[in-house]
């Protein structure tokens, strides 16, 4: 299926679980592709491929290395492995987003697929695989934000590298605006653990730009196109959007506050079984109320700022107790725990107990226990 023809004559097609862009002329390509990655000027096509086999079936490499695997994929979709490069994902190609931004003679087009619900991570999160001495095949959660960024003009080699930086910043900004969580820490995600990017510049153009930073119009176009496409792709793939995130569990899940945890705690507090369907319905009604979501968001940001050491434990704790009172939750009157980790753990516990007190119409919470 032909999705679009760009002003350069390059065509975007979707077939065999892949998005393929064939070049109509000479192109510069900078990519994170495992096969033919880096900076090259001899490529004739690039692709983004859905690497999933089927529901519940693990993805495995069909060659000793990831690079050799992707060379096989290139051949299977009718491309010359010597002059093509590609990136892989667990997102469906039907959920691709194509967004273009233009200023005068310059057009930037972002072709994005994305999933971050299972593999979102924050840069610097703990990793579980080390390439040196490790197997070439390692287990990872599915998910990826893959970006192909196409320019109708030429870019210098330095501008290509700077465009990759700007593109990455735009992706992270889109994720942060959606408040997507890391699945490996309590931080906000900055990407997924398997993101890939391919940049394409038109060597046949009579225009060659040398600056892709945020002060240049080119950088502005990159930011707008990538942010818009990333957000749409995440929505198409998994429903991630502001409405989906307008829920207290979406704001506090990265701190360990889940429906299952609240259910377990509520069962104990009321002293008997509580019918789960009714509990879930009551939680959803509470969790999407404007006041509840707004103050919960402020509470979560207090925890973030304490984590980043931008405010003290006492400042975070005192302000947090004010927010709990505004939410009609029992708020502890003791002094803030001195240590950062102790204070974060205490504040998470108090919020959890406050939600449970509303759900069970309970009175006061334990004002002495500090463990989560």
ROKOLVEX-40539 format. One record per atom (N, C-alpha, C): residue in one letter; x, y, z. Coordinates in steps of 0.05 Angstrom, whole numbers, plus 5000, padded with zeros to 4 digits. Example, Ala and Ser with C-alpha at 12.3 -4.5 7.8 and 13.67 -1.06 7.14 Angstrom:
BEGIN
A526448865156 A524649105156 A526449345156 S525749555142 S527349795143 S525850015157 
***
This chain:
BEGIN
X501749765000 X500050005000 X501850255000 X501350424981 X502850674980 X501650874999 X503250975018 X502151165038 X502551445029 X504751505015 X505251785007 X507551794988 X507652004972 X509952064955 X510952344964 X513452354972 X514552604982 X515452784959 X515953034965 X516653224944 X519253154929 X520852994941 X523352904929 X522952674909 X520552574909 X519952334893 X520252074908 X521252084933 X521451854949 X518651754957 X518151494955 X515551384961 X515551234988 X513351265003 X512951115028 X510950895023 X511750645027 X509950425023 X509650255049 X507450125053 X507049935075 X506349665063 X507949465069 X507449195061 X509148995077 X508348755079 X509748545093 X510648635121 X508748765136 X509248855163 X511649055165 X511849215144 X514049415144 X513249675131 X514449895139 X514250145125 X516950175110 X516750215084 X519150225067 X519250495052 X521550625052 X521850875037 X524050825016 X523250824991 X525150794969 X526151064959 X528651094953 X529851354945 X529751394915 X529051634907 X528951704879 X531451844870 X533351864888 X535951994881 X537951954902 X540052124903 X542152094923 X541352204950 X541852044971 X541052124998 X543352085018 X543352255038 X544952205061 X543252065082 X544251865096 X542751725116 X544451705141 X543251785164 X544451745190 X542551585206 X543351345217 X541451175230 X542651025253 X540850925270 X541650745292 X541250455284 X540950395258 X540350125249 X542649935255 X542049695263 X544149495269 X545749405245 X544449405221 X545649335196 X545749585178 X548149645168 X548549895153 X547850145168 X548450145194 X547850375211 X550050585209 X549650805224 X551551025223 X550951205200 X553051335190 X552751525168 X553651395142 X551751395122 X552351275095 X551151455073 X552251435050 X551251585027 X550651405003 X550751135007 X550350954985 X547750794987 X545950865005 X543550705009 X541450784988 X539650594983 X537450634964 X534750614977 X534650515002 X532050485015 X532550455045 X530550525061 X530550475090 X527850355098 X527750225121 X525150105129 X524850095159 X522350075167 X521650035195 X519849785196 X520549585212 X519149325210 X517949235236 X515549135235 X514249015258 X515448735262 X516948695283 X518448445287 X516848245303 X514348295310 X512848105326 X512047865308 X511947625320 X511247385306 X508247335308 X507147375332 X504347335337 X503847365367 X501247385374 X500547435401 X501647205419 X503047285440 X504047085459 X506546935450 X507647005426 X509946865415 X512347045418 X514446945431 X516847115435 X518247175409 X519447415408 X521047495384 X523847375388 X524747245367 X527447125368 X528947205343 X531647225345 X533247285321 X533547035304 X533547075278 X533846855259 X536646845248 X538546965262 X541346965254 X543047005279 X545646955278 X547246975302 X547347255315 X547047465298 X547047735309 X544547895299 X544048115313 X541748285306 X542248405278 X544748485272 X545348595246 X544748395223 X545548145227 X545047945207 X542047885204 X540647895227 X537747855226 X536448075209 X537248325213 X536048535198 X536748535169 X539048425162 X539748385134 X537948185121 X537247975136 X535347775126 X532547905122 X531748075140 X529148205138 X529148385113 X531248535108 X531448705085 X531048545059 X532348315058 X532048145034 X529248045031 X527947965053 X525247855052 X523148065043 X523648315048 X521748515039 X522548635012 X524348504998 X525048574971 X527148784967 X528748834988 X530849044986 X533548914984 X535449054973 X538248964972 X539549014999 X540248805013 X541448835040 X543949005040 X545349025017 X547749185016 X547249485015 X544849555006 X544249845003 X541649925017 X541049785039 X538649845055 X539249825084 X537949975100 X538149945129 X535349955141 X534949835165 X532349835177 X532449815207 X530249885220 X529949865248 X527449695254 X527249575277 X525049395283 X523549485308 X521149395311 X519349475332 X517249265338 X515849305360 X513549135367 X510949275360 X511149515349 X508649665342 X507749575315 X505149595311 X503949515285 X504249745265 X504949675240 X505349875219 X502850025212 X500449905217 X497950035211 X497650285229 X499150295251 X498950515270 X501050735265 X502050745241 X504050945234 X502851225233 X504451425241 X503651705239 X505651845221 X504551985201 X506252135183 X505552435185 X507452595194 X506952885198 X509153045185 X508253255171 X510153435157 X509953715167 X512153855168 X512254145174 X513954285153 X512954515144 X514254655122 X514754955129 X517055055121 X517655345123 X519155415098 X517855595082 X519055675056 X519755425040 X522255385033 X523055165015 X523554895030 X523454905057 X524254675073 X521854515084 X521854255079 X519754085090 X521053855105 X520153815130 X521053595147 X518653405151 X519053145146 X516952945149 X517852735169 X516152695189 X516652485210 X514852255205 X515952015202 X514451765199 X514951595223 X512951565241 X513351465268 X511451235274 X512551025286 X510950825300 X511850815329 X510050745347 X510950755375 X509250595394 X510650485414 X509450355437 X511250385460 X510150475483 X511850525506 X510750405531 X508350275529 X506950195553 X508449975568 X510049805555 X511449595570 X514449635572 X515549805555 X518449835554 X519450125558 X517650295569 X518550565575 X520650575596 X522650745591 X524850765611 X525851045612 X527251105635 X528451365638 X531451325635 X532751505620 X535651475616 X537051455643 X538751255645 X540251215670 X538951005688 X536550895680 X535350685695 X537150435696 X536850265716 X538450025717 X538049855693 X540149745682 X540049565658 X540649275667 X539849085650 X540248805658 X541848645637 X543148795619 X544748655598 X547248815592 X549548675590 X552048805584 X553248655560 X553748805539 X554548685513 X557248535515 X559148635530 X561748505532 X561448245548 X562048025535 X561847765548 X558947655549 X557147805538 X554347715538 X553547585512 X551247465512 X550147345488 X549147555469 X549147505443 X548047695424 X545047695424 X543847495438 X540947485440 X540247525470 X538847735476 X538047785504 X535147855505 X533947815528 X531047855532 X530448145538 X528448255525 X527548525531 X524548545527 X523348735541 X520548765538 X519948895511 X517648825500 X516848935474 X516149225476 X516449365454 X515849655453 X518149805441 X517550015426 X519550175413 X518250425401 X519550645402 X518750885387 X520850905364 X519950835340 X521750855316 X520951095300 X523051255293 X522651505278 X524251495252 X522951545230 X524351605205 X523851895199 X526052055197 X525752345193 X526952415166 X525252525148 X525952575121 X526052875116 X528252965102 X528553245095 X528553275064 X527053465054 X527053505025 X529553655015 X531153755034 X533553905027 X536053745037 X538353835030 X540853715039 X541653825066 X543053665081 X544153755107 X547153685107 X548753855120 X551553785124 X551753545143 X554053425144 X554353195161 X553953275191 X554953515198 X554653605225 X551753665231 X550253775211 X547453835215 X545853575218 X546653365204 X545353105208 X545553015236 X547953035248 X548352955275 X546753125295 X546653385289 X545153565307 X542153515304 X541253445280 X538453385276 X537653135292 X539452945294 X538852705311 X538452785340 X540052975350 X539753065377 X537053205380 X536353385362 X533853535363 X531453345362 X531653145344 X529552945341 X529152795367 X531352715380 X531152575405 X529852745427 X530652995428 X529453185448 X526453205443 X525653215418 X522853245412 X521252995421 X522352765416 X521152515425 X520752515455 X522852585469 X522752585498 X520752795508 X520653025496 X518753235504 X515853135500 X515352995479 X512652885474 X511852685496 X513752505503 X513252305523 X512852435550 X514452635557 X514152775583 X511452925585 X510553045562 X508053175563 X505652985567 X506152735560 X504052525565 X504452395592 X506452475607 X507052375634 X507152065634 X508551965613 X508851675611 X510951575631 X510451355645 X512351265666 X514551085656 X516751095670 X518750885666 X517650625678 X518350395666 X517650135677 X519950015693 X522050165696 X524450065710 X525250235734 X523850455739 X524450625761 X521850785767 X522050965786 X519751135793 X519751395777 X521551425758 X521751665742 X519851675719 X519751905706 X518251935681 X519951825658 X518751695639 X520251585616 X521451805599 X523651745587 X524851925567 X524851785540 X524051535538 X523951385513 X523351095521 X523650915502 X523550635508 X526350525507 X526750275516 X529350155516 X530350075489 X528750085468 X529449985442 X528850175419 X528850435425 X528150635405 X530150635382 X529250695358 X530950715334 X530250965318 X532251065304 X531851315288 X533451295262 X532151385241 X533451405214 X532951685203 X535151835196 X534952095184 X535752085155 X534152215138 X534752215109 X534852495098 X537052575086 X537352835074 X537752805044 X536853005029 X536752995000 X539353114988 X541152944980 X543753044968 X543353174941 X541153124928 X540553244902 X539553534904 X538853624928 X537753894931 X539954104928 X539154334917 X540954554915 X541254714941 X539754634961 X539854764987 X541154575007 X543254665021 X544554505042 X544554665068 X543054575087 X542954705113 X545054595132 X546054775150 X548254705167 X547554715197 X545154785203 X544354815232 X541654695237 X541454505254 X538854375261 X538254415291 X539454605303 X538954665331 X536354805336 X535654855361 X533054975368 X532855265360 X535055405354 X534855685346 X534455705316 X534755485301 X534455485272 X531655395265 X530555505243 X527955425234 X527755115229 X529955005219 X530054715215 X529554565240 X530754655262 X530354525288 X527454555297 X526254785292 X523454825299 X521654625284 X522254595258 X520654405242 X520954125252 X523454045258 X523853775269 X522253735295 X522453925313 X521053905338 X518053875335 X516854035318 X513954025314 X513053775301 X514453685280 X513753445265 X513953195283 X516253175297 X516752935313 X514852925337 X514453145351 X512653145374 X509853065366 X508853175344 X506153115335 X505952825327 X507952725312 X507752445302 X508152245325 X509852305344 X510252115367 X507652095383 X506452325388 X503952315404 X501752165389 X501452215363 X499352065349 X499951775347 X502451695343 X503151415340 X502651265367 X503351395389 X502851265415 X499851235420 X498351425411 X495351405414 X494251185397 X495151175372 X494150965354 X494850685363 X497350655374 X498250395383 X496950305409 X496750475428 X495950385455 X493850565469 X492950775455 X490950955467 X492151155486 X494851175487 X496051375505 X495451655495 X494151815513 X493352085506 X492652225532 X492152485532 X491452625556 X489052515571 X486952435556 X484552315569 X485352055583 X486951885571 X487751635583 X489351685609 X490951895609 X492651955632 X491252115654 X488752195648 X487152355668 X485952155689 X487752045705 X486951835723 X489151815744 X488351795770 X490451805791 X492351565790 X491351335781 X493151105779 X495351155757 X494551285735 X496551355715 X498651555725 X497851715744 X499751915756 X501451785778 X500551575791 X501951475815 X502851185812 X502351065789 X503150785786 X506150745788 X507750945778 X510650915779 X511650935808 X510051015826 X510751015855 X509550775869 X508550585854 X507550335866 X504650335873 X503150555867 X500350565873 X498750445850 X497750205853 X496250065833 X493449985843 X491749925825 X489049835834 X489249585851 X490949395843 X491249145858 X492149195887 X494049385890 X494949455916 X492749585933 X491249765921 X489049895935 X486849695943 X486349505925 X484349295930 X485249125954 X487749045954 X488748885976 X488649026002 X489449286003 X489349436027 X486549496037 X484649536018 X481949596026 X480549346037 X481149116027 X480048866038 X480748836067 X483248886074 X484148856101 X482849066120 X482649306110 X481649526127 X478649496134 X477049386115 X474249366121 X473549106136 X475548936138 X475148696154 X473548476141 X473248486115 X471748276101 X471948306071 X470848116056 X471148136027 X469548366015 X470648485995 X469348695980 X469148615951 X466848625940 X466448525913 X468048695894 X469848555878 X471948695863 X470848885841 X468748795828 X467648965807 X466649225818 X465249215840 X464249465853 X466549645862 X468649515873 X470949665881 X472249815857 X472549675835 X473749795811 X472150025801 X469549985801 X467750205792 X467950445810 X468050405836 X468250625854 X470950775851 X473050615847 X475750735843 X475750895818 X474650795796 X474650945771 X473151205773 X470951205788 X469451445792 X471051655807 X472451565828 X474051735844 X476551835829 X477751645814 X480451695803 X480451885779 X478151945768 X478052125745 X476852395751 X476152445777 X475152705785 X477252915781 X476453145771 X478453355765 X480153435789 X478853485812 X480353565836 X482253345844 X481453095843 X483052875851 X485552845833 X485152875807 X487352845788 X489253075791 X488153315794 X489853555795 X491653555820 X490553505844 X492153505868 X493953265869 X493053035858 X494852805857 X497252865839 X496853005817 X499053085800 X501053265815 X500053445830 X501853615846 X503353455867 X502053255879 X503253085898 X505552925885 X504952815861 X507052665847 X509452835840 X508953085833 X511153265826 X512753345851 X511553355874 X513053395898 X515053165902 X514052915897 X515852685900 X518152695880 X517452785855 X519552815835 X521653025844 X520753255852 X522553465860 X524253385884 X523153235902 X524653135925 X526752935914 X525952765896 X527752565884 X530052705870 X529552925857 X531553075842 X533153265860 X532453265886 X533753435906 X533353735900 X531053805889 X530454085884 X528954205908 X527754045925 X526654145950 X527453945972 X527154035997 X527953876020 X525753676028 X526453486044 X524453296054 X522253446069 X522953636085 X521053786101 X519153936083 X520154066062 X518454226044 X516554036029 X517553816019 X515853626005 X513753516023 X514453436047 X512653306065 X510453506074 X511253746082 X509253936092 X507254016070 X508254056046 X506454116023 X504753886016 X505853646018 X504353406012 X502053366032 X502453426057 X500353396077 X498053606071 X498853836062 X496754036054 X495053936031 X496353806012 X494853695990 X492953465998 X493853296017 X492153086027 X489753206041 X490153416056 X487853546069 X485853656049 X486953776028 X485153886007 X483553665993 X484653425993 X483253195982 X481453056003 X481253176026 X479553056047 X480652786056 X483252756055 X484552516065 X485752566092 X485952366109 X487352396134 X490252466129 X491352666142 X494152746138 X495652716165 X498052596164 X499652556188 X500552816199 X500852826226 X501753076239 X504653066248 X505952836244 X508752816254 X510652966236 X513052996245 X515153136229 X515952966205 X516953096185 X517852956161 X520252776167 X520352536156 X522752366158 X525152516147 X527452476159 X529752646152 X530952566124 X531152306118 X532352226094 X530552236070 X531652286046 X530052306021 X528452046016 X529751816017 X528351566011 X526251506031 X526951566057 X524951516078 X522551696075 X522951946067 X520752136063 X519052056039 X520351976017 X518751895994 X517051646001 X518251456014 X516751216022 X514451286040 X514851466059 X512751546077 X510451686063 X511151866044 X509152016030 X507551836011 X508851635999 X507351445983 X505351286000 X506251206023 X504551046041 X502151216050 X502651466057 X500451636066 X498451686044 X499351726020 X497551765997 X495851515993 X497151285993 X495751025989 X493650996010 X494351036035 X492351006057 X490151206055 X490751456045 X488751656042 X486651576021 X487551465998 X485751365978 X484051135989 X485250956003 X483750736015 X481750826035 X482351046050 X480451146070 X477951256056 X478251376032 X475951476017 X474351246006 X475751045995 X474350825982 X472850656002 X473750646027 X472450476047 X470950646068 X470850906063 X469451086082 X470651046111 X473251016112 X474550966137 X475351226150 X476051216175 X476851456190 X479751516187 X481251506209 X483951596210 X485851376202 X488251456192 X490351266185 X492351246208 X493951036206 X496150996225 X498151226222 X498651376244 X500351606242 X503251546251 X503851286256 X506551216266 X508051046246 X506750856233 X508150676215 X509150826191 X511650766182 X512850916160 X513550736137 X513250476140 X513950296118 X511850306096 X512650256071 X510850256049 X509349986048 
***
